[in-house]
Structures are given as C-alpha cells and as structure tokens.
Amino acid sequence: YEGVVVLATNHLCDLDPALERRIALHLRFDLPDAEMRERIWRALIPKEAPMAHDVDFERLGRDFSLSGGGIKNAVMRAVRRCALTSMEISHRILTEAAREELEGRWDGGNKRIGFEGMAVQKRKDAFT
C-alpha cells in the first residue's frame, strides 16, 4: 500500500512491538479537560431532543473523564434508553450511561467489550 494509513488506539501498551517499530509517527492526544468535555456533551445532544430540566452539562464534564468518543457512546446509550421508554433525557440517565462507558460495559449489564471482556467471559464459561 502506497498511501497514508492512520491507526488509533486507546491501548498503546497492547500493540505488538514489531508493529510499533513500523509506525513512522506517533501522536498523543490527551483526554479533553472538563471545560472541553462539557462542550462535547452539549454539542452531541440536539437542542430539539426531549431534555429534562435537571441536566447539568458542566457537572457531566467535570465528573466524567471521558474522551470525545466515550462521551458520544454515553450519549447514544442514554438516548436509546430514553427513546425505548419514551422518557426525557435526564441527568440521572446521562450519569448512568457515562458510568457504564467508564466501566466498559456495552449493554447496561456486566458484559465488557474488547478482548479483555472476551477472555473474562471464556474463563467464566470454563467454570460453568
């Protein structure tokens, strides 16, 4: 391949050393600070969405050290939950979704995503 390839990971320590040697340029993107996270929370929820009056974007930005992608995942989780139950998007629902995102849960339950989650599930299955 003669073009440019862009790779991104949140788990640099999991890269194979042989692959890492072949990457010509490494750029580090730090997590957004609390103010930027607040702006991301605000930007990802449409103004016309049914919002409860208790949503505190400043607090969400301050309390949850998520990446922009993590915030997007939390918002999508909360919006799906509200759409399925015909509820307004509330601070409590956004907080639950943010906690689940930080914990790596993808279904609101105990299942984890990624290879670690698969390995944990396989170990559990081996004992049942």
Summary of the structure (lengths in Angstrom):
residues: 128
radius of gyration: 18.0
end to end distance: 46.1
largest distance: 52.5
contacts: 277
relative contact order: 0.10
helix: 55%
strand: 3%
